[in-house]
Amino acid sequence: PSSQTKQLFMSQLQRPSQMKQESRGNLEKSILLLLMIWKHSYLVFMSKIIETTHITTLTNRQYCVILNPVGLNGKPQLGSKKLVKGEKSFFLQPGELLENGVQDVFVLGDNEGIVLKAVGGHKDTFVNPPVNRKPGDKWMLIGPLEYIPPVEVQVLSNRKAIPLHQNEGIYVRNTNTGNVRAVIGKTYMLQEDEELWEKQLPHIVKTLLSSESHTAADKHYAKEWKNTGKERGDEQNSE
């Protein structure tokens, strides 16, 4: 049985006179798809193997971005990118590269999100209604959803909701304005233009908070010890 999982990149060593105008030019790169049937391979006259590549296979939960994709003219389009979604199997052509390899589809659950940035102008049809994105625009998508970023979009970071008790809180800073605000007693997810901010406390305040914490702990343990001693005394009296 045959296994179509490899391809050979080949270049011409010498131009025979018999080829005339139909032959390939000297050192012109060409690709010959070869079937690797166990230990047999097919070579082309007057050519040499310059590279061997394996097939790229994508599942329906994967995607990849090809750099310098080969155009209709058979030549790499330098600086361009091409998005390929699974389920699919293909060979990279000479000059093509994978950006970040094979990647998994972004799957966001409840209380999860991703922050995105446009690196190129495009019409975003993933949202409804569609939005015209400009380079540098930032926005956020919140789950549940599945997402494959187009080549004009960069994923900056992941977000996850922060659950807060009624006596707990966080400081949130707006990266655009610099304003800081407190969020207390609720579940909160940072937006695309927000970050957690750490409040700088004076040393004396930290010391007082630490001492109050220790005092509260000491009172708690003292109360437990006292209750335990009382229970033991009651047991002895009952005996």
C-alpha positions in Angstrom: 0.0 0.0 0.0 1.2 3.5 -0.7 1.5 6.4 1.8 1.2 9.9 0.4 2.9 11.6 3.3 6.1 13.0 1.8 7.2 15.3 -1.0 10.6 16.1 -2.5 11.8 19.6 -3.5 14.1 19.3 -6.5 16.2 21.6 -8.6 17.7 21.1 -12.1 21.4 20.6 -12.3 21.9 20.9 -16.0 19.8 21.9 -19.0 20.0 19.2 -21.7 20.0 20.5 -25.2 17.2 18.1 -26.1 14.8 19.9 -23.7 15.0 23.1 -25.7 12.3 25.6 -24.8 10.3 23.0 -22.9 13.0 22.4 -20.4 13.4 24.1 -17.0 16.0 26.9 -16.6 19.3 26.3 -14.7 18.8 26.1 -11.0 15.1 26.8 -11.3 13.3 25.2 -8.4 10.5 22.9 -9.1 8.4 20.6 -7.0 7.7 17.0 -7.8 5.1 15.2 -5.8 6.3 11.6 -5.3 4.6 8.6 -3.9 6.9 7.0 -1.3 5.9 3.4 -1.8 7.7 1.6 1.0 11.4 1.6 -0.1 10.8 2.8 -3.6 11.1 6.4 -4.8 11.0 8.0 -8.3 13.8 10.4 -9.3 13.8 12.8 -12.2 16.6 12.8 -14.8 19.2 15.6 -14.3 17.7 16.8 -11.0 18.8 16.6 -7.3 16.8 16.5 -4.1 17.2 19.7 -2.1 14.5 19.1 0.6 12.0 16.6 1.9 8.8 17.7 3.6 6.0 15.8 5.4 2.3 16.3 4.9 0.5 18.8 7.1 -2.8 17.4 8.5 -5.4 19.6 10.3 -8.4 18.3 12.2 -11.7 20.1 12.3 -10.5 21.7 15.6 -7.3 23.1 14.2 -6.0 25.8 11.8 -2.7 27.2 10.6 -1.3 30.3 8.9 1.0 29.9 5.8 3.7 32.6 5.3 4.7 33.5 1.7 1.9 31.4 0.1 2.4 30.4 -3.5 0.1 32.4 -5.8 -1.6 31.5 -9.1 1.6 32.4 -10.9 3.4 29.6 -9.0 5.7 31.9 -7.1 5.7 32.8 -3.4 3.8 36.0 -2.5 6.5 37.4 -0.1 5.0 39.1 3.0 1.6 37.6 2.5 -0.3 35.2 4.8 -2.9 32.6 4.1 -5.3 31.1 6.7 -6.0 27.3 6.3 -8.8 25.7 8.4 -9.2 22.0 9.1 -10.3 19.4 8.3 -7.6 19.3 5.6 -4.3 17.7 4.5 -1.7 19.5 2.3 1.9 19.9 1.4 3.8 23.2 1.9 5.2 24.5 -1.4 8.8 25.7 -1.9 9.3 29.0 0.0 6.2 28.5 2.2 6.4 28.4 6.0 4.0 27.8 8.8 3.5 30.6 11.3 3.4 29.1 14.8 2.8 25.7 13.4 -0.6 23.9 13.7 -2.8 25.7 16.2 -6.0 24.7 18.1 -9.2 26.6 17.7 -10.0 29.0 20.6 -12.8 27.5 22.7 -14.2 29.9 25.3 -16.5 28.8 28.1 -18.7 30.9 30.3 -16.8 33.7 32.1 -13.9 33.4 29.6 -12.7 35.9 27.0 -9.8 36.8 24.7 -8.4 40.2 23.9 -7.8 40.9 20.2 -5.9 43.5 18.2 -6.2 44.3 14.5 -2.8 44.3 12.7 -4.4 45.0 9.4 -7.6 46.7 8.2 -10.5 44.4 7.5 -14.2 43.9 7.9 -15.0 41.8 11.0 -17.9 39.6 10.1 -17.6 37.4 13.2 -19.6 40.0 15.2 -23.1 41.1 14.3 -23.5 43.6 12.9 -20.1 43.5 11.1 -17.5 46.1 12.1 -14.7 47.7 10.0 -11.5 47.2 12.0 -8.6 49.5 11.6 -4.9 48.6 12.4 -4.4 49.1 16.2 -8.0 48.6 17.2 -8.5 46.4 20.3 -11.6 44.6 21.3 -12.7 41.6 23.3 -14.8 38.4 22.7 -16.6 36.7 25.6 -17.6 33.1 25.6 -19.2 30.7 25.2 -17.9 30.5 21.6 -15.3 29.1 19.2 -13.0 31.4 17.3 -10.3 31.2 14.6 -8.5 34.5 14.2 -8.1 35.8 10.6 -4.6 36.8 9.4 -5.4 40.5 10.2 -6.0 39.7 13.9 -3.5 39.1 16.7 -4.6 37.4 20.0 -3.1 39.4 22.8 -4.3 37.6 25.9 -6.9 35.5 27.6 -9.3 36.7 30.2 -11.1 34.8 33.0 -13.7 36.2 35.4 -12.5 36.8 38.9 -15.0 35.7 41.6 -15.1 38.1 44.6 -16.7 37.5 48.0 -18.8 40.3 49.5 -15.8 41.4 51.6 -13.2 41.0 48.8 -12.2 43.5 46.2 -9.7 44.4 43.5 -8.2 47.6 42.0 -8.7 48.0 38.3 -6.7 50.4 36.2 -7.8 51.8 32.8 -4.8 51.6 30.5 -6.2 54.4 28.3 -7.0 57.0 31.0 -5.0 55.8 33.9 -8.0 56.0 36.2 -8.1 53.4 39.0 -11.3 52.1 40.6 -12.2 49.5 43.1 -14.5 46.5 42.3 -15.9 44.9 45.4 -18.1 41.9 46.2 -19.0 40.6 42.7 -17.6 38.4 39.9 -15.7 40.7 37.4 -13.8 40.2 34.1 -11.2 42.7 33.0 -12.0 44.5 29.8 -9.7 44.9 26.8 -8.4 48.3 28.2 -8.1 47.3 31.8 -5.5 45.7 34.1 -5.2 44.7 37.7 -3.5 47.4 39.8 -1.7 46.9 43.1 -2.2 49.6 45.6 1.0 50.7 47.3 0.4 50.9 51.1 2.7 52.7 53.6 4.8 50.4 55.7 3.0 51.4 58.9 -0.4 50.4 57.3 1.0 47.0 56.3 2.3 46.5 59.9 -1.0 47.4 61.4 -2.9 45.1 59.0 -0.5 42.3 59.8 -0.8 42.8 63.6 -4.6 43.0 63.4 -4.5 39.7 61.4 -2.4 38.1 64.0 -4.5 39.4 66.8 -7.6 38.1 65.3 -6.0 34.7 64.8 -4.8 34.6 68.4 -8.2 35.4 69.7 -9.7 32.7 67.5 -7.2 30.0 68.7 -7.6 31.2 72.3 -11.3 30.9 72.1 -11.0 27.4 70.7 -8.5 26.4 73.4 -10.9 27.8 76.1 -13.9 25.9 74.7 -11.9 22.7 74.5 -10.8 23.1 78.1 -14.3 23.7 79.2 -15.5 20.6 77.4 -12.8 18.5 79.2 -13.8 20.0 82.5 -17.4 19.2 82.0 -16.5 15.6 81.0 -14.5 15.1 84.2 -17.3 16.5 86.4 -19.8 14.2 84.8 -17.6 11.3 85.7 
